[in-house]
Amino acid sequence: MFIHFGQYSYSSSMGRYISIFYGSFVQLYGHYSKEDLYEELKKTLIHEFTHHVESLAGDRTLADKCESKLRRYLGS
């Protein structure tokens, strides 16, 4: 199963931002305790913030890893 929890984005009108997908969290973690849900949200924010920092540094290490994982999931 591949569920997307967040996304780091850049647009000329909004700048750099992180989106968190509430529905994905509820789908997979809706039964978690508040503390465990907080930990999963924290992991997602750290992951997306890492995309931000790498983007500023011109590094695609995490982006390439995520794209590879998605390609494996899609079977291509």
N, C-alpha and C positions, 0 to 999 in steps of 0.2 A: 504494500500500500504506500502510495506517495501522497502525502498531504502537505500542502504549502501553508506555513504558519505566518510568514511575514515576507516583506520585500523591501529592499533598499532601492530607492529610485532617485533620479535626477530629472528635473524638467526646467526649461528656461523660465517658465512662469512661477513655479513653486520652489525652485531650488532643490536642495537635497533633503530627502525625508524617508522615514521608515513607516511602512504600513503594517499593521498587525491584523490578521484575518480572524476575527472573533468566531465565525462559524466553524473554522477548522479547529480551533481550540475546543469549542463546545463538543464538536463531533468526536474528538479523540479523548479529551480530558474532562468532559462534563461531569463525570462521576468522581473526580479527584477531590481531595480535601482542598480547602482554600490555600493552605501552605504548599501543598504539592503543585497546585495550579500556578501559584506564584513562582515556584522554582522553574517550571516549564516556560513560563512567560519570560523569566530572567534569561534562560538559555537562548531563547529566540532573539531577544533584544541584543544580547552579546554577539550572537551570530551576525545579525544585521548590522550592528555597529562596526563589526570587523570588516564587513563589506565597505562601509563608509570610509574607514581609516585606510584600507587598502586602495580604494578608489582615489583618495587624495594623494597617495604615494605612487600611483601609477602601477600598482601591483594587482595581478589578476589571479593569485594563487587560490583563494577561496572561491571566486567566481568560476574558475575552471573546474574546481572540484565539484561544485554544485551542478554545473552544466553536464559534467561527466556522469554524475549520479542520476540526473534526469534522463540522459540518453540511455543509460542502462535500464532504467525503469520502463522507458518507452520501447525498449528492445531494438534500438537503432544503433 
